[in-house]
Amino acid sequence: MSPPASHRRRSRLLSWPLVFVAILAFHSLAVYLFTRGFLLTRTELDLHSSRDDRPPQGDVSAGCTSWPPPAVDRLVIVVLDALRFDFVAPSTFFPEKHPWMDKLQVLQKLAASEKTSARIFKALADPPTTSLQRLKALTTGGLPTFIDVGNSFGAPAIVEDNIMHQLVKNGKRVVMMGDDTWIQLYPEHFNKSFPYPSFNVKDLDTVDNGVIDHLLPSLHNNDWDVLIAHFLGVDHAGHIFGVDSTPMIQKLEQYNKILEGVIHTLRSLSKPGGTHENTLLLVMGDHGQTLNGDHGGGTAEEVETSLFAWSPKAPPDAVLSVLDHSSCNVDLHGEELCISTMQQLDFAATISALLGIPFPFGSIGRVNPELYALSTGTWVNQTMGTDACTSQNDLEAWMRRYAEVLCVNCWQVKRYIDQYSAASVIGFPSEDLQYITNLYSRAQANWSASLRFTCSSETGSQEKLKEGKGSVLLQQIDAYTDFLQNFAKLARSAWTEFDLWSMAIGLLLMILSVIIQAYTLVKLNTICQPSDQKSASSIIIRKLVFAFALVAIRAASFLSNSYILAEGRVANFLLATSCITSVWHSMVKGKFSVENLVFLLLNIFARFGIEIGMSKQLPAPAITKDHSVSTICKIFGANSCNILLEILPIISLAFVAYIILKCLSHAICQSFLKYFVWCGTIVSYVSIAFHWASETALFSHAGIVQEFGRSLAPRFVYAIGGLSLAISVLYRIFSTSDHLKMNKRITILAVVMLCSWSPTILVLLGKQGPFVALICMTGAWCIIKLQQKCQRESGLSVADPVSVIQWSFLAVCLFYLTGVHLMASDMVQLSSVLIISISFDKAFYFLSTPLVFLISCQF
């Protein structure tokens, strides 16, 4: 006898949880594979190089058994944050001349007139090109990973071995002035420090003026070995105004005068016995920037920066044989000027060799030959060991010394490879490691033969002997260089290049799991649905398919970088698509809904707001030709457009205040709490309007009123908001509201919190805040009303899938409507209220949901 149908149905229902557990496991596997290929990680080794570390005596020469001796006595590093390559290189090196070029004339003139002691380099950075990651990479000699970008807003102290640690450990005195990021990274490494806050990108001068106050006086002091001066004006000018702007050009011209003073001071103190007789000057950028002033990505504009090196004491003319002459051109004055290229990865190793300190343990760069050759100290005719050859000219002696430096450089990198492979869970592929090991073994095996040949005392043609010596040394240098470059390539592929195979497999599994999940939900809905609701269920299934298609389109679009840069526009397009489909469906059924039409019109306003929000924020109401509202301003005129932009936010603010106060009057029945919050809300919104009006030309001649509106009005808003929350909490504790239903209590709490928080949120969001709030409330009202209508027509209690998707797309649109959020890491705007506004506008969005329910009930 077969079991009854109800028993079989109950058995099938009990088996469904196991199916969903299996789907969850499948989906988790897909996420794991995708993130393993996308979120690249590198194991940081807590190991440090020591002065007592020595390469094995058996494999190397006597000149390769210790760290290189110092080649310079003092080092001046001037960091110009976000220094583009075309800020330093002459405009003759580019197809087209732009206004920001040829402003740093002092560097170009030195590189052209003093070819043996001055050089311009194109320095190539590794992405991500955020300031903290670049400073970390420059000082450790390693490669940052994509996941390190999360530390940009809160820099932790670096525990990995770095040149700052080695400087202090080896008795070098370091002075720092400028960007306070250095203090966050190296809190106990400076003998003197003059840090200035760097987070406010709208401040172009505070950090730079602080550096100017201390830089030139410090050059006359003798209490330091390394001086670091980090300017931020160019970076901040780019973020706010862009590269092609007057403030940017003014900053570059200011830097030119500052550098003139620095070079003049160094030259005047570089005479024999002078303070800077053997000092090396480096003027460099940590990364570049796009024309919009953004950075963080891996485009050519962002990774190409500049490094200028100058030594007051000129090396011998033989240095010209070492320097690259493949990229030469005439400058604006007709002088020949050559530019070299170097990797920023090589900076830590090169600086360590010049200062005679141990290389950082995790450094994988190569001592750059051209930068090393510009130091006079590297041309002293002596080698690091006791087996020096006696018959060598300047170039041969330098090549031998450089080969010995590379020998130590390669040993240190090979040591790091061995330690990393042993300690890291995800190391390098074994075949790649074997190839790197073979390169190192071949290079070291050739070293002994090279030494015997270069120090040979056999008689014969002196010309042939010299040619042979140079050829053998070049082969040895090439062998070491080949090893270092191949490992750097391997490290970049492991730490900075995505594992596309893992990402592709994870993505395919994710898509498959979503399809299985959708099919399972439809099947379960069919089993559980009574027979009289089959037709309604079929409608829900069609809507589910449509909603799934929209989600699939958005998910697939994430694979495109262009989509990431335009996510707000694309989300608005998909939201409008769902609206148009809903309008068409309602018209076909003959049940046209006004909410559909309102929601569709709302999308037009949202798209316009997103275009403004994703544009470069302007510091004043003036409209440039590149701004998204320039077309409308051409129609109405610039003056009328500016007046309109000043009035519309206040009008929108009045509408928001009216809606909130109307809901407040219907939601709260307790008279004391109601009128207290009501009065506080009115005062807050009036203060906001007064604050915005004080920033216009209306109060430009009333200094006291303007000062009150700009500084005191926002403080009133914050104080009233905090006081309203405190009174509400106390009233809730001491009042008797047990007779109220739970829904009523939640509604009162939500309205009070919204009235208290919304003014603060709107102040932080700026003049676009009321527009965002109106779109949020109106869009939420339309979605809720359409959801209620769908449930009445279908007779089902399940949520409308299209409405759920519309909530999601509306949230994305609101995210970009604020104007302070951009999804690309190279477009992050680091304003001082960014982090606060992210938190508050999300709170506004979620707290507005109960308010919208009240609005829908009133209408």
PyMOL commands that set and color helices and strands:
alter all, ss='L'
color gray80, all
select helices_A, chain A and resi 5-38+62-64+85-88+91-93+105-113+131-140+146-153+163-169+181-185+206-219+233-241+246-268+300-303+317-321+344-355+369-373+376-379+394-423+430-454+462-495+500-528+531-557+561-565+567-588+594-613+630-636+638-667+671-693+697-699+703-734+742-794+801-817+825-827+834-858
alter helices_A, ss='H'
color red, helices_A
select strands_A, chain A and resi 74-80+118-124+174-179+192-196+226-231+279-284+304-310+328-330+336-343
alter strands_A, ss='S'
color yellow, strands_A
deselect
rebuild
show_as cartoon
